[in-house]
Amino acid sequence: MHAKVIIIGSGPAGHTAALYLSRATLKPVLFEGFLANGFAPGGQLTTTTDVENYPGFPEGIMGPVMMEKFREQSSRFGTEIITETISKVDLSSKPFKLWRDGAEEQAFDTADSLIIATGAAAKRLHLPGEDIYWQKGISACAVCDGAVPIFRNKPLAVIGGGDSAAEEALFLTKYGSHVYVIVRRDKLRASKVMANRLLSNPKVTVIWNTIPIECKGDGKLLNLLITKDTKTGEEKELSINGLFYAIGHVPATELVKNQLELDTDGYIMTKPDTTYTSVEGVFAAGDVKDKKYRQAITSAGSGCMAALECERWLSEHFPE
């Protein structure tokens, strides 16, 4: 198969790019993946419950339902959606070559341009009970989930000691009755300004030299965290109704490693204020290039940017 543009990824960035490109009659092909990066088609949002901060849904919307609507809209305008995972690409020459998972030794697909929108995944601790209470009290995004009713005026905890953990904990003080920050060492990795802001907040308690070891609840919602002192080995119970991981994300860039320029954390680097990557004709959108905001709305916005820049690039290099 050959296409003018192939999109890899099926989150807000990928589907927004597909929507714009299909309306521009470029007949995009979108590979939504089959449990790519551990997620169902639709990406990280398929693992969330209520999405309350995406414009246009005043009553909120379930993450999987929202992504199905994205998919329907892409399809409506002519995007070809393929439920397979791209496992290998060759960006060294044009047209770009792509191989599907399980068919690496067979014929490849080609594309004049590519949009990489493979996303990122929050790092998890895989504690006992974590799978039971994921999105039932455990989250990896305070900004996304902190305001939902189950966390309001309840004790909450954040795991991590960097700037992200400090920011998330301070954000959660708007909603929770108290916020505990669990730090495995005896000091924070956060910048001095953020650390001072965190430590001076009366609604925050930092628990030093401590790691979480088990999540417990009533079978429906989280209500207890078992912790362990890293120096004494003492185990304690912490009554909380929300647990937020702030230990980083892993961008899904293994596919383009050593072919596109990545930063030290593995995110795709793009030219400032654009979605242009280090390889001409390849664009990046969404969380795979964004370590700062990581929101559905910003991902959709960068998907729009990638589509417009890709369309312009194609018109310059492949005029009709």
C-alpha positions as a Markdown table, in Angstrom:
| # | Residue | x | y | z |
|---|---|---|---|---|
| 1 | Met | 0.0 | 0.0 | 0.0 |
| 2 | His | 1.2 | 3.5 | -0.8 |
| 3 | Ala | -0.3 | 6.7 | 0.8 |
| 4 | Lys | 0.4 | 10.4 | 0.6 |
| 5 | Val | 0.4 | 10.5 | 4.4 |
| 6 | Ile | 0.3 | 7.8 | 7.0 |
| 7 | Ile | -0.5 | 8.6 | 10.6 |
| 8 | Ile | 0.8 | 6.3 | 13.4 |
| 9 | Gly | -1.2 | 6.6 | 16.5 |
| 10 | Ser | -4.9 | 6.9 | 17.4 |
| 11 | Gly | -5.1 | 9.4 | 20.3 |
| 12 | Pro | -6.4 | 13.0 | 20.1 |
| 13 | Ala | -3.3 | 14.0 | 18.1 |
| 14 | Gly | -3.6 | 11.2 | 15.5 |
| 15 | His | -7.3 | 11.6 | 15.0 |
| 16 | Thr | -7.2 | 15.4 | 14.8 |
| 17 | Ala | -4.5 | 15.1 | 12.1 |
| 18 | Ala | -6.5 | 12.6 | 10.3 |
| 19 | Leu | -9.6 | 14.8 | 10.4 |
| 20 | Tyr | -7.8 | 17.8 | 8.9 |
| 21 | Leu | -6.0 | 15.8 | 6.3 |
| 22 | Ser | -9.1 | 13.8 | 5.2 |
| 23 | Arg | -11.1 | 17.1 | 4.9 |
| 24 | Ala | -8.2 | 18.3 | 2.7 |
| 25 | Thr | -8.9 | 15.3 | 0.4 |
| 26 | Leu | -5.4 | 13.8 | 1.1 |
| 27 | Lys | -6.9 | 10.4 | 1.9 |
| 28 | Pro | -4.8 | 9.7 | 5.0 |
| 29 | Val | -4.2 | 6.2 | 6.4 |
| 30 | Leu | -4.2 | 5.9 | 10.2 |
| 31 | Phe | -2.7 | 2.9 | 11.9 |
| 32 | Glu | -4.5 | 2.8 | 15.2 |
| 33 | Gly | -2.5 | -0.1 | 16.6 |
| 34 | Phe | -3.5 | -3.3 | 18.2 |
| 35 | Leu | -2.6 | -2.9 | 21.9 |
| 36 | Ala | 0.3 | -0.7 | 20.8 |
| 37 | Asn | 2.3 | 0.6 | 23.7 |
| 38 | Gly | -0.1 | -1.4 | 25.9 |
| 39 | Phe | -3.2 | 0.6 | 25.1 |
| 40 | Ala | -6.3 | -0.2 | 23.1 |
| 41 | Pro | -6.9 | 2.0 | 20.0 |
| 42 | Gly | -7.5 | 5.5 | 21.3 |
| 43 | Gly | -4.5 | 5.6 | 23.5 |
| 44 | Gln | -4.2 | 6.7 | 27.1 |
| 45 | Leu | -7.7 | 8.1 | 27.2 |
| 46 | Thr | -9.2 | 4.7 | 26.8 |
| 47 | Thr | -8.0 | 4.0 | 30.4 |
| 48 | Thr | -9.7 | 7.0 | 31.9 |
| 49 | Thr | -13.2 | 7.5 | 33.3 |
| 50 | Asp | -14.8 | 10.9 | 33.3 |
| 51 | Val | -13.0 | 13.5 | 31.1 |
| 52 | Glu | -14.3 | 16.9 | 32.5 |
| 53 | Asn | -11.7 | 19.3 | 31.0 |
| 54 | Tyr | -12.2 | 18.9 | 27.3 |
| 55 | Pro | -14.3 | 21.7 | 25.8 |
| 56 | Gly | -17.7 | 20.9 | 24.4 |
| 57 | Phe | -18.7 | 18.3 | 27.0 |
| 58 | Pro | -20.3 | 20.3 | 29.9 |
| 59 | Glu | -21.5 | 17.1 | 31.6 |
| 60 | Gly | -18.1 | 15.4 | 31.0 |
| 61 | Ile | -17.6 | 12.3 | 28.9 |
| 62 | Met | -16.0 | 8.9 | 29.5 |
| 63 | Gly | -12.6 | 8.6 | 27.9 |
| 64 | Pro | -13.3 | 5.6 | 25.8 |
| 65 | Val | -16.6 | 7.2 | 24.5 |
| 66 | Met | -14.7 | 10.3 | 23.6 |
| 67 | Met | -12.1 | 8.5 | 21.6 |
| 68 | Glu | -14.8 | 6.5 | 19.8 |
| 69 | Lys | -16.3 | 9.9 | 18.7 |
| 70 | Phe | -12.8 | 11.0 | 17.5 |
| 71 | Arg | -12.6 | 7.8 | 15.5 |
| 72 | Glu | -16.1 | 8.2 | 14.0 |
| 73 | Gln | -15.3 | 11.8 | 12.9 |
| 74 | Ser | -12.0 | 10.8 | 11.3 |
| 75 | Ser | -13.7 | 7.9 | 9.5 |
| 76 | Arg | -16.6 | 10.1 | 8.4 |
| 77 | Phe | -14.4 | 12.3 | 6.2 |
| 78 | Gly | -12.6 | 9.4 | 4.5 |
| 79 | Thr | -9.7 | 8.4 | 6.8 |
| 80 | Glu | -8.7 | 4.8 | 6.2 |
| 81 | Ile | -8.2 | 3.3 | 9.7 |
| 82 | Ile | -6.2 | 0.1 | 10.0 |
| 83 | Thr | -6.3 | -1.8 | 13.3 |
| 84 | Glu | -2.7 | -3.0 | 13.1 |
| 85 | Thr | 0.5 | -1.9 | 14.7 |
| 86 | Ile | 3.5 | -0.5 | 12.8 |
| 87 | Ser | 6.5 | -2.2 | 14.3 |
| 88 | Lys | 9.3 | -1.0 | 12.0 |
| 89 | Val | 10.0 | 2.0 | 9.8 |
| 90 | Asp | 12.8 | 3.1 | 7.5 |
| 91 | Leu | 13.1 | 6.9 | 7.3 |
| 92 | Ser | 16.5 | 6.9 | 5.5 |
| 93 | Ser | 15.0 | 7.4 | 2.0 |
| 94 | Lys | 11.7 | 8.4 | 0.4 |
| 95 | Pro | 9.1 | 7.1 | 0.1 |
| 96 | Phe | 9.2 | 6.1 | 3.7 |
| 97 | Lys | 8.8 | 2.3 | 4.4 |
| 98 | Leu | 6.6 | 0.8 | 7.1 |
| 99 | Trp | 6.2 | -2.8 | 8.3 |
| 100 | Arg | 3.2 | -4.1 | 10.2 |
| 101 | Asp | 3.6 | -6.2 | 13.3 |
| 102 | Gly | 4.1 | -9.8 | 12.5 |
| 103 | Ala | 4.8 | -9.1 | 8.9 |
| 104 | Glu | 8.3 | -7.6 | 9.1 |
| 105 | Glu | 9.7 | -10.1 | 6.6 |
| 106 | Gln | 6.9 | -9.4 | 4.1 |
| 107 | Ala | 6.1 | -6.6 | 1.8 |
| 108 | Phe | 6.1 | -3.1 | 3.3 |
| 109 | Asp | 3.8 | -0.1 | 3.0 |
| 110 | Thr | 5.1 | 3.2 | 1.8 |
| 111 | Ala | 4.2 | 6.9 | 2.4 |
| 112 | Asp | 5.3 | 10.3 | 1.0 |
| 113 | Ser | 5.0 | 11.7 | 4.5 |
| 114 | Leu | 4.5 | 10.5 | 8.1 |
| 115 | Ile | 2.9 | 11.9 | 11.2 |
| 116 | Ile | 4.1 | 10.2 | 14.4 |
| 117 | Ala | 1.5 | 10.4 | 17.1 |
| 118 | Thr | 2.3 | 7.3 | 19.2 |
| 119 | Gly | 1.9 | 9.0 | 22.6 |
| 120 | Ala | 3.5 | 8.2 | 25.9 |
| 121 | Ala | 2.6 | 6.1 | 28.9 |
| 122 | Ala | 2.8 | 7.1 | 32.6 |
| 123 | Lys | 5.4 | 5.1 | 34.5 |
| 124 | Arg | 3.6 | 2.8 | 37.0 |
| 125 | Leu | 4.8 | 1.0 | 40.1 |
| 126 | His | 2.8 | -2.2 | 39.6 |
| 127 | Leu | 2.0 | -2.4 | 43.3 |
| 128 | Pro | -0.3 | -5.1 | 44.7 |
| 129 | Gly | -3.8 | -3.7 | 44.2 |
| 130 | Glu | -2.8 | -1.2 | 41.6 |
| 131 | Asp | -4.6 | -2.8 | 38.7 |
| 132 | Ile | -7.8 | -3.1 | 40.8 |
| 133 | Tyr | -7.9 | 0.6 | 41.8 |
| 134 | Trp | -6.4 | 2.1 | 38.6 |
| 135 | Gln | -8.8 | 5.0 | 37.7 |
| 136 | Lys | -10.7 | 4.0 | 40.9 |
| 137 | Gly | -8.6 | 6.2 | 43.1 |
| 138 | Ile | -5.2 | 5.8 | 41.4 |
| 139 | Ser | -4.2 | 8.2 | 38.6 |
| 140 | Ala | -1.1 | 9.4 | 36.8 |
| 141 | Cys | -2.5 | 12.9 | 36.0 |
| 142 | Ala | -3.6 | 15.2 | 38.8 |
| 143 | Val | -4.6 | 17.9 | 36.3 |
| 144 | Cys | -6.8 | 15.5 | 34.4 |
| 145 | Asp | -8.4 | 13.8 | 37.4 |
| 146 | Gly | -7.9 | 15.8 | 40.5 |
| 147 | Ala | -11.2 | 17.7 | 40.4 |
| 148 | Val | -13.4 | 14.6 | 40.1 |
| 149 | Pro | -15.9 | 14.1 | 42.9 |
| 150 | Ile | -14.2 | 11.1 | 44.5 |
| 151 | Phe | -11.2 | 13.2 | 45.4 |
| 152 | Arg | -12.9 | 16.4 | 46.7 |
| 153 | Asn | -12.3 | 17.2 | 50.3 |
| 154 | Lys | -10.5 | 13.8 | 50.8 |
| 155 | Pro | -7.0 | 13.0 | 51.8 |
| 156 | Leu | -4.8 | 12.4 | 48.8 |
| 157 | Ala | -1.2 | 11.3 | 48.1 |
| 158 | Val | 1.4 | 12.0 | 45.4 |
| 159 | Ile | 4.4 | 9.7 | 44.8 |
| 160 | Gly | 7.5 | 11.4 | 43.6 |
| 161 | Gly | 10.0 | 14.0 | 44.6 |
| 162 | Gly | 10.6 | 16.1 | 41.4 |
| 163 | Asp | 9.1 | 19.2 | 40.0 |
| 164 | Ser | 6.2 | 17.3 | 38.5 |
| 165 | Ala | 5.3 | 15.8 | 41.9 |
| 166 | Ala | 5.5 | 19.2 | 43.6 |
| 167 | Glu | 3.3 | 20.8 | 40.9 |
| 168 | Glu | 0.7 | 18.0 | 41.1 |
| 169 | Ala | 0.6 | 18.1 | 44.9 |
| 170 | Leu | 0.1 | 21.8 | 44.9 |
| 171 | Phe | -2.6 | 21.5 | 42.3 |
| 172 | Leu | -4.4 | 18.9 | 44.4 |
| 173 | Thr | -4.5 | 21.2 | 47.5 |
| 174 | Lys | -7.3 | 23.0 | 45.7 |
| 175 | Tyr | -9.5 | 19.9 | 45.9 |
| 176 | Gly | -8.3 | 17.5 | 48.6 |
| 177 | Ser | -8.5 | 18.0 | 52.3 |
| 178 | His | -4.8 | 17.2 | 52.7 |
| 179 | Val | -2.0 | 16.1 | 50.4 |
| 180 | Tyr | 0.8 | 13.7 | 51.4 |
| 181 | Val | 3.9 | 13.6 | 49.2 |
| 182 | Ile | 5.7 | 10.3 | 49.5 |
| 183 | Val | 9.5 | 10.6 | 48.8 |
| 184 | Arg | 11.8 | 7.7 | 48.9 |
| 185 | Arg | 14.8 | 9.8 | 49.9 |
| 186 | Asp | 15.4 | 12.4 | 52.6 |
| 187 | Lys | 15.3 | 15.3 | 50.1 |
| 188 | Leu | 13.3 | 16.5 | 47.1 |
| 189 | Arg | 14.7 | 16.5 | 43.6 |
| 190 | Ala | 12.5 | 19.5 | 42.8 |
| 191 | Ser | 13.9 | 22.9 | 42.1 |
| 192 | Lys | 14.5 | 25.0 | 45.1 |
| 193 | Val | 11.6 | 27.3 | 44.3 |
| 194 | Met | 9.1 | 24.4 | 43.9 |
| 195 | Ala | 10.4 | 22.7 | 47.0 |
| 196 | Asn | 10.0 | 25.8 | 49.1 |
| 197 | Arg | 6.5 | 26.3 | 47.8 |
| 198 | Leu | 5.6 | 22.7 | 48.6 |
| 199 | Leu | 7.1 | 22.6 | 52.0 |
| 200 | Ser | 5.5 | 25.9 | 53.1 |
| 201 | Asn | 2.0 | 24.8 | 52.1 |
| 202 | Pro | -0.1 | 24.0 | 55.2 |
| 203 | Lys | -2.2 | 21.4 | 53.3 |
| 204 | Val | 0.9 | 19.4 | 52.4 |
| 205 | Thr | 2.9 | 16.9 | 54.4 |
| 206 | Val | 6.0 | 15.3 | 52.9 |
| 207 | Ile | 6.7 | 11.8 | 54.1 |
| 208 | Trp | 10.4 | 11.2 | 53.8 |
| 209 | Asn | 12.4 | 7.9 | 53.2 |
| 210 | Thr | 9.2 | 6.1 | 52.3 |
| 211 | Ile | 8.0 | 3.9 | 49.5 |
| 212 | Pro | 4.5 | 2.6 | 48.8 |
| 213 | Ile | 4.1 | -1.2 | 48.8 |
| 214 | Glu | 0.4 | -2.0 | 48.5 |
| 215 | Cys | -2.9 | -0.4 | 47.6 |
| 216 | Lys | -6.1 | -1.4 | 49.3 |
| 217 | Gly | -9.8 | -0.5 | 49.2 |
| 218 | Asp | -13.3 | -1.8 | 49.4 |
| 219 | Gly | -13.2 | -3.4 | 46.0 |
| 220 | Lys | -14.7 | -0.4 | 44.3 |
| 221 | Leu | -12.5 | 2.5 | 45.4 |
| 222 | Leu | -9.1 | 3.0 | 47.0 |
| 223 | Asn | -9.0 | 4.0 | 50.6 |
| 224 | Leu | -5.7 | 2.8 | 52.0 |
| 225 | Leu | -2.0 | 2.8 | 51.1 |
| 226 | Ile | 0.6 | 0.6 | 52.8 |
| 227 | Thr | 4.0 | 2.3 | 53.0 |
| 228 | Lys | 7.4 | 1.2 | 54.1 |
| 229 | Asp | 10.2 | 3.2 | 55.7 |
| 230 | Thr | 13.3 | 2.7 | 53.6 |
| 231 | Lys | 15.6 | 3.0 | 56.6 |
| 232 | Thr | 13.9 | 1.1 | 59.3 |
| 233 | Gly | 11.7 | -1.2 | 57.3 |
| 234 | Glu | 8.7 | -0.2 | 59.3 |
| 235 | Glu | 5.3 | -0.5 | 57.5 |
| 236 | Lys | 2.5 | 1.9 | 58.1 |
| 237 | Glu | -1.1 | 2.5 | 56.9 |
| 238 | Leu | -2.0 | 5.8 | 55.3 |
| 239 | Ser | -5.7 | 6.5 | 54.8 |
| 240 | Ile | -6.2 | 8.2 | 51.5 |
| 241 | Asn | -8.9 | 8.3 | 48.8 |
| 242 | Gly | -6.6 | 9.3 | 45.9 |
| 243 | Leu | -3.1 | 8.3 | 44.9 |
| 244 | Phe | -1.3 | 10.1 | 42.1 |
| 245 | Tyr | 1.9 | 8.9 | 40.4 |
| 246 | Ala | 4.3 | 11.6 | 39.4 |
| 247 | Ile | 7.3 | 9.5 | 38.5 |
| 248 | Gly | 7.5 | 10.4 | 34.8 |
| 249 | His | 6.3 | 9.1 | 31.5 |
| 250 | Val | 7.8 | 6.9 | 28.8 |
| 251 | Pro | 7.3 | 8.2 | 25.2 |
| 252 | Ala | 6.6 | 5.6 | 22.6 |
| 253 | Thr | 9.6 | 6.4 | 20.4 |
| 254 | Glu | 11.3 | 3.0 | 20.1 |
| 255 | Leu | 10.0 | 2.8 | 16.6 |
| 256 | Val | 12.0 | 5.9 | 15.5 |
| 257 | Lys | 15.0 | 5.5 | 17.8 |
| 258 | Asn | 18.3 | 6.3 | 15.9 |
| 259 | Gln | 16.2 | 7.7 | 13.0 |
| 260 | Leu | 14.7 | 10.8 | 14.5 |
| 261 | Glu | 16.4 | 13.2 | 16.8 |
| 262 | Leu | 15.2 | 12.6 | 20.4 |
| 263 | Asp | 15.9 | 14.4 | 23.6 |
| 264 | Thr | 17.6 | 12.9 | 26.6 |
| 265 | Asp | 14.2 | 11.5 | 27.9 |
| 266 | Gly | 13.4 | 9.9 | 24.6 |
| 267 | Tyr | 10.8 | 12.5 | 23.3 |
| 268 | Ile | 10.9 | 13.4 | 19.6 |
| 269 | Met | 12.5 | 16.8 | 19.1 |
| 270 | Thr | 10.7 | 19.2 | 16.8 |
| 271 | Lys | 11.7 | 22.6 | 15.4 |
| 272 | Pro | 10.5 | 25.4 | 17.7 |
| 273 | Asp | 6.8 | 26.1 | 17.4 |
| 274 | Thr | 6.3 | 23.5 | 14.8 |
| 275 | Thr | 5.8 | 19.7 | 14.4 |
| 276 | Tyr | 8.7 | 19.3 | 12.0 |
| 277 | Thr | 11.2 | 16.6 | 13.1 |
| 278 | Ser | 14.8 | 16.1 | 12.1 |
| 279 | Val | 13.7 | 14.2 | 9.0 |
| 280 | Glu | 12.0 | 16.2 | 6.3 |
| 281 | Gly | 8.5 | 14.9 | 5.6 |
| 282 | Val | 8.1 | 13.4 | 9.1 |
| 283 | Phe | 6.0 | 15.3 | 11.7 |
| 284 | Ala | 5.4 | 14.6 | 15.3 |
| 285 | Ala | 2.3 | 15.4 | 17.4 |
| 286 | Gly | 0.9 | 14.8 | 20.8 |
| 287 | Asp | 2.5 | 13.4 | 23.9 |
| 288 | Val | 5.3 | 11.7 | 21.9 |
| 289 | Lys | 6.8 | 15.2 | 21.6 |
| 290 | Asp | 5.3 | 17.0 | 24.6 |
| 291 | Lys | 6.7 | 16.4 | 28.1 |
| 292 | Lys | 5.2 | 19.6 | 29.5 |
| 293 | Tyr | 1.5 | 19.7 | 29.1 |
| 294 | Arg | 0.3 | 16.1 | 28.2 |
| 295 | Gln | -3.3 | 17.0 | 27.9 |
| 296 | Ala | -5.9 | 15.8 | 25.4 |
| 297 | Ile | -6.6 | 19.3 | 24.2 |
| 298 | Thr | -2.9 | 20.2 | 23.6 |
| 299 | Ser | -2.4 | 16.9 | 21.8 |
| 300 | Ala | -5.4 | 17.6 | 19.6 |
| 301 | Gly | -3.9 | 21.1 | 18.9 |
| 302 | Ser | -0.6 | 19.7 | 17.9 |
| 303 | Gly | -2.3 | 17.1 | 15.7 |
| 304 | Cys | -4.0 | 20.0 | 13.9 |
| 305 | Met | -0.5 | 21.7 | 13.5 |
| 306 | Ala | 1.0 | 18.5 | 12.1 |
| 307 | Ala | -1.8 | 18.1 | 9.6 |
| 308 | Leu | -1.5 | 21.7 | 8.3 |
| 309 | Glu | 2.3 | 21.6 | 8.1 |
| 310 | Cys | 2.2 | 18.2 | 6.4 |
| 311 | Glu | -0.4 | 19.4 | 3.9 |
| 312 | Arg | 1.8 | 22.4 | 3.1 |
| 313 | Trp | 4.9 | 20.2 | 2.8 |
| 314 | Leu | 3.2 | 17.8 | 0.4 |
| 315 | Ser | 1.9 | 20.7 | -1.8 |
| 316 | Glu | 5.4 | 22.0 | -2.1 |
| 317 | His | 7.1 | 18.6 | -2.8 |
| 318 | Phe | 4.4 | 16.7 | -4.5 |
| 319 | Pro | 2.4 | 19.3 | -6.5 |
| 320 | Glu | -0.5 | 17.8 | -8.4 |
